[in-house]
Amino acid sequence: MYGGFTTERHERLRARVRAFAEAEARPRIPEMEATRTVHHELSRLIARQGWIGVTIDRAYGGMGAGHLAKTITIEELARVSGAMGAMVQASQLGVAKIAHFGSEQQKRTWLPAIARGDCLPTIAVTEPESGGHVLGMRATARREGDTYVLNGRKVFVGNSHVGDLHGVVVRTGPGSRGLSAFLLESDRPGFSLAPQQPAMGLHGFSFGELVMEDVRVPAANLLGEEGDGVAVAYSSSVLYGRANLTAVSLGIHRALVEETTAFAAARSLYGRPLAELDSVKQKLGRMHSSLMTAEAVAYHAVDLLDRGLPCDAELMNAKLVGVESSLDSARLAMEIHAACGLFTDRPIERFVRDAHHIYAPAGTSDVQRLRLAEVALGVAKGAQWSVRFGGGTELAAA
């Protein structure tokens, strides 16, 4: 069905997630749109399905299903609710840091709880003044005996207001080797959340600010070694962030195409359906072609990742193609809907708002093009994270 990338088990997983999204997420969308705040109940309900553990090894209670299965899960949730697709993709970033850098004790403590849905993890890197410039961060951790004392702020943290375990990257010394990562439980004294700010889209999802004021964590909460912070941040972004956001974008894109096609077939103008007008057919054809391309690029990239093959560039390209094509289709959808697309009785304006939220995280399109240019020129810097951390997964029976 999907170009040979998926198996029967993948498609059974797709059907299960889609049925859940239709039954549980869709009825809650009006509430999420009205309140424009995080939806705790639905976030926890999704977590309890076990899907946050889709990439967690079975030895730790997860599905051990790999990145393609993760992509399908996020995509199908985002097709109905971009906010809930975003919730799962952000949680997967929190999984990555523990799976790849956690000690055996950290893995046995946290991964089973995440897989069961008892714990929602996050990763917190971005800061108000440094933005996406990781080396410019100012939040700190200083060693005091068997503890570290954390101070600083993190912004745009996915699942900020529903997360239980935050993976924070902070400065423990100068330079690129002066960044370290810690596991920070949300109930520790000195940790707080800034009030959630209403955003343009993804209503039901939170991406807010964490505040650390003399927060003490045991030295055992250090992820890897001191100085591993850059690796934690970059590997999570490259391997999980880009692929995950591509999946969210793909789900929103699919919803745009399905909704616009149905609208054009049902809406009449000049005595015949809009879908019979050549100008509308041209736009629908462009949207469908863009969706097919985005899907193929996304599935190809994560299939390579699951097989342990080098694919850092493919993951960058998937994010670039996925985001840009979904935004192009969003504009075409609005052109076809015209004034009808401006009102909230139709979901198209929600899809358009949600699609714009996927542009910046894990690198804007300009960043992806810059990195791809470096690959083409043979001057790309850094490790091939896909070689270091890819592969070794197999889809569990659903």
Secondary structure, DSSP 8 states (H G I E B T S, - for coil): --TTS--HHHHHHHHHHHHHIIIIIGGGHHHHHHH-S--HHHHHHHHTTTGGGTTS-GGGTS---HHHHHHHHHHHHHHH-HHHHHHHHHHHHHHHHHHHH--HHHHHHHHHHHHHTS--EEEE--BTTTBT-GGG---EEEEETTEEEEEEEEEEEETTTT-SEEEEEEESSSSGGGEEEEEEETTSTTEEE------SS-TT--EEEEEEEEEEEEGGGEESSTT-HHHHHHHIIIIIIHHHHHHHHHHHHHHHHHHHHHHHHH-EETTEEGGGSHHHHHHHHHHHHHHHHHHHHHHHHHHHHHTT---HHHHHHHHHHHHHHHHHHHHHHHHHHGGGGGSTTSTHHHHHHHHHTTSSTT--HHHHHHHHHHHHHT---S--HHHHH---------
